[in-house]
Amino acid sequence: MFNKKCRENIFGGNNLPQEDFNFDLIDYYFRNKDHADAFQVLNDRFINDIDFHEVFAYIDRTHSKIGQQYFFNKLLTIDKNTSFEKQETLIDIFLEKEAIKTKVQTLLAKFNKREAYYISNLFIDEYIAKPKWFWVVNILSVLGIVALGFVFVVNKVFILLLFLFVINVMIHLWNKRNIMVYMDSIPQLYLLCNTASKLLNLNIDNQYNNSVAHSIRSLNELKKKLFLFKFERKVTSDIEALVLSFWEIIKILFLIEPLVIFDVLKKLDKKRKDIQILFEYIGEFDSAISIARLRMEIPYCCKPTISDSGNVFEFTNIYHPLIPDCVANSLKLTNKSILLIGSNMSGKTTFIRTVGINLLLAQTINTCFAKDFRLSQTRLFSAIRISDDLLNDKSYYFEEVLTIKNMVDESHALFHNIFLLDEIFKGTNTIERIAAGKAVLSYLTKSTNNIVFVSTHDIELFDFLSEEYDLYHFTEIIKAEQIYFDYKIKQGNLSTKNAIRILEMNGYPKTVIGEARRISQILQNKHTKNGGF
């Protein structure tokens, strides 16, 4: 278990920039990366259900935009290999060697500008294609050189030079769009190579030294070709403005920019893997520092134990990272799934989200918000926050049906699966909700590979599922006309029912309270007599 320590002593204070999280840029690498070798890539349903963006904003302590993109992808991709040896080795180095850690953080901070987000575009996106008429550019460029060479010998050549210049201006301006598309990304290659080279010289991680060194040499071959991108910057003096104006005329006359940009793109297209290697190399360092810092700054956490055999799942003092002074809970499964009951606001849904968050982090960054956490490698599926899909004309119930149908289909896979459900089929009537819920929940537990966490207000479900599910509950306490929640999970059925009492405490008319109690008693008697619905 990791205990909280003073961040100033370990990581030099809370000096990370405070800013809004632009997830359209942060998740670009994740959305477009090839995840063919992953054990599971978490989908938008799970991301939304556990409030992942808010969780990420809390746990992200990266120093660079590269690291931020890499870390986002890391958190949502469960690898087939459950070993975190490389990550933990880096973390130990950063914790033990202050000087090394400081140098790495300084290097990473160079990528903290927005432009660094676009480096990943260079190995993900398709490049602009050279137009079929581009041969004209080559001819005009040669003519420009020839005309300039003869303009001082034959005066009439000046007219040809002027004519060429007008045509070239139009081509030059057309090509400006091509240049601007890459002005945020290509200039970063200088910094990428230099930073990777400096990190390599620190001899922190020798595992990928050869591949990283090769990629640096490969990209350094393009440095001279990238010179024109260096001139696209703000003018700071009159002399610089004059020099840049003269340089702009030269570029127009000889069509330097169109020739260079397409030559560079052709070469870069063959070096995508090299760019990706350096991107991920830097991202791995930043990710390790972020995880180390997270562990030191939170109340407590642990490295989980991931079992290779059986369907293991238990935890001690688990808590939700976004809730201040969160009440911790412990649980150990006994070859059964979990059915949770309790009133609204008692903690059921938060508990399910807490389980989901920690299951994810256990398998992606080897870190849990708990004192102990044991599990088997498992895939994660959820149906917690479902809403109407008005754009596609889907009702709440239909959206819920499709989500749970996906769980039914995935339950056959030869993997360990955990299904997290909140208020199953709450979009339909009581009788059919219980009937359909029972059928689905029984089906999901047919395989011993599957574990289900489901919350419900329908205690009648447990009457049908007692062989497959253990019953747990959350409850409120009414004391001195006040409602209190302890947010502690407890085994067994609710011993009290306070829904109508809460209505009374909030000033509902006595006639409403009386009628509610009368009908409640009738339904309770009917339930007792019939042994359920």
Buried (B, 14 or more C-beta within 10 A) or exposed (E): EBEEEEBEEBBEEEEBEEEEBEBEBBBBBBEBBEBEEBBBBBBEBBBBBBBBBEBBBEBBBBBBBBBBBBBBBBBBBBBEEBEBEEBBBBBEBBBEBEEBBEBBBEBBBBBBEEBBBBBBBBBBBEBBEBEEEEEEBEEBBEBBEBBBEBBEEEEEBBEBBEEBBEBBEEBBEEBBEBBEBBBBBBBBBBBBBBBBBBBBEBEBBEEBEEBBEEBBEBBBEBEEBBEBBEEBEEEEEEEEEEEBEEEBEEBBBBBBBBBBBBEBBEBBEEBBEBBBBBBBBBBBBBBBBBBBBBBBBBBBBBBBBBBEEEBBBBBBBBBBBBEEEBBBBBBEBEEBBBBBBBBEEBBBBBBBBBBBBBBBBBBBBBBBBBBBBBBBBBBBBBBBEBEBEEEEEBEBBBBBBEBBEBBEEBBEEEBBBBBBBBBBBBBBEEEEBBBBBBEBBBEBBEBEBBBBBBBBBBBBBBBBBEEBBBBBBBBBEEEEEEBEBEBBBBEEEBEEEBEBBBBBEEEEEEEEBEEBBEEEEEEEEEBEEEEBB
